[in-house]
Amino acid sequence: MTGFRGMRFVMNLIERFKAKRESLTGNESDKQLEAATTTSTLTVLRRHKWPVVLGVGAIALTGTITLAGHQYVEAGMVNVYHVMLNNEEVGIVTDNKIIDEYKQNRHEEVQKNFPDVHVVVDTSRVTYWTERAYNPKTNDMAVIASLNTLLVPKPTGVELKVNDKVIAVVKDQQTADSILEQVKSPFMPKAKDSGKVAVLSAGAADDISTAPSELEKAEFVEKVEKAEVPVDPKDIAKPEDVVKKLQTGDVQPAKYTVVEGDCVSCIAKKLGISKQFIYDNNPGIQDDKLKIGNQLDVTVLQPTLSVKTTEKVVQNQEIQYDTEYVKDDSMRVGVTQPISSGKNGLKKVTIEVTKVNGLMQSENVVNEDIIDQPVTAKVKKGTKVIQGEGSGKFAWPVMSPSISSTFGYRWGKLHKGIDITGNRNIMAADNGKIVETGYKSDYGNYIIINHLNGYETLYGHLSKISVSSGTIVEKGDKIGIMGSTGDSTGVHLHFEVHKSGELQNPLSYLNR
C-alpha cells in the first residue's frame, strides 16, 4: 500500500514540475528557467524523500514483472503450418519440409505399388500456410495419413490411335514411343559407308531399291495420336502385341494352289496383286516356272501403320564417250579405222528414293555433277553414207523429260531401262531403221530401232505406234505416243539402250 502511495506521490510531483515550468514568463532566460526548475525540484525531494523512493521502486518492479511475463510467453511461441487440400484444412504440422518431401516422394511410393501401370497422384492440390502460435497442437503423422487417404492414386495409360481409331492402351508415353520406333526400325536404310561411292560402268546395273542410302525423312503415312487417359490396369496391352498388330493388321496367311494353265502374271491378275509381290513372297520360283499343285504364299499384309521413308542414294556413273566419224572417200563403205581412242567420263548422280514399308514407290534424279568429261573417240570411215545410220550420240526421246524410275535391279529383278514422263510425243533418239513393232505383255505397244552402228533402242508402253517396220527415221522424228499399255503402273515411256546385244544404262548416254 505504501508503494502505491509512493507511486501516486511521484506522479503528482511530475505534474507540479510541469505546472511550475509553464508558469514562468517568456521574458526569462533559459538559464533562469533551468535554475528555477532545479531549485524547486531539490526542495521537494528533500522534504518528501521516502515517498519518492518508494514510488520509483514500485514503478521499476511493475516493469520487471511485465517484461518477465512477455519473455515467458514468447518462449512458448512457434511457427506451425496449416495443411490444406482443395482449400480445406487437413491438419497442422510442425515443419513445412514434411509436406514438401511428401509431395516430392508420394508419386514414387505409389508407383512401386503399381509396377505394371503408370499411376498419377495429384499433389499439386496440397498447400500450406504459416501461423505463429503459443504451444499449438500439431500431429504430423495424422496429417500424412489423412493425405494418403484423400489423395487417391489414379492409374493412367497412353491411348494409341491411328487415323482416329483406338489401337491399344499402353503403359506410358515411353512405351508408346518405343512401340512406334519398333514399327519404323525394319524400314530404316542400312548404314552407308561415307568414304566410298560405288562406280557404275556404262553397262552396269545396281539395285537402287536396296543400295546404301542416307535417310532424309521417316514418317508414318497414317495419322498417329497419343493421349494420356484413365485406365483399368487389366486393359493395358503388351507392347509386343501392339507392334505385331501395327505391322500386320492381324491378317491371316493365304495360300494359292497352282492349276493347269497358270502363269505368274495370270495369277497376279486373277488375285489383283503384282508379279513382283509373288516373286518376293515365293523366292523358289525360277524362270517363271510353276508346277501344278504347288502352293504359293499370297498373303497380302495390310499393316495398320505404314512407314514412309525418303532416302538419298548417291552413285558415280560412267558417261559413255561419243564417237566422231571422219569420212574418207578412199575407204569403202562399212570399213572403219580408229584415229584416236575415246575415254568414258564420270558423273555423280543423286537420286531421291521414296519407299513405303520398304517397297520403292518412286525415284527422282535430283542432281547430276560431272566429275570427268568424256573424251570423244575419232574413227575414220568410208564416205558412202548408209541411210539410217546413227551418229552414236543419243537425244532424249521425250521433250521436258523427268525420270520416274532408273536402270537397275529392284529386289532381285532387273529394270532393263529407264522410265520417262513428260511430253507424250515419242521421238527417235538417233537415226536408224525401224526393225520391230508390236505388242508384248510386259512392254505393251513397243518399237525397236536399229541404228546400224551396233546400237538399238527400245520404246515401250506406247498408246499409239506411228511408224511401221522397215521405215528409216532420223533423230527427233515422231514415232509414237506415250501410254500405259502392258505391265505398266501409269503413263510413261520405258526406254532401253542395247550395244552389240548387251543392255546399257541409258543415263550413261543421256545428259541433262
Secondary structure, 3 states (H helix, E strand, C coil): CHHHHHHHHHHHHHHHHHHHHHHCCCCCCHHHHHHHHHHHHHHHHHHCHHHHHHHHHHHHHHHHHHHHHHHHHHHCEEEEEEEEECCEEEEEECCHHHHHHHHHHHHHHHHHHCCCCEEECCHHHEEEEEEEEECCCCCHHHHHHHHHHHCCCEEEEEEEEECCEEEEEECCHHHHHHHHHHHHHHHCCCCCCCCCCCEECCCCCCCCCCCCCEEEEEEECCCEEEEEEECCHHHCCCHHHHHHHHHHCCCCCCEEECCCCCCHHHHHHHHCCCHHHHHHHCCCCECCECCCCCEEECCCCCCCCCEEEEEEEEEEEEECCCEEEEEECCCCCCCEEEEECCECEEEEEEEEEEEECCEEEEEEEEEEEEEECCECEEEEEECCCCCCCCCCCCCCCCCCCEEEECCEEECCEEECCEEEECCCEEECCCCEEEEEEEEECCCEEEEEEECCCCEEEEEEEEEEECCCCCCEECCCCEEEEEECCCCCCCCEEEEEEEECCEEECHHHCCCC
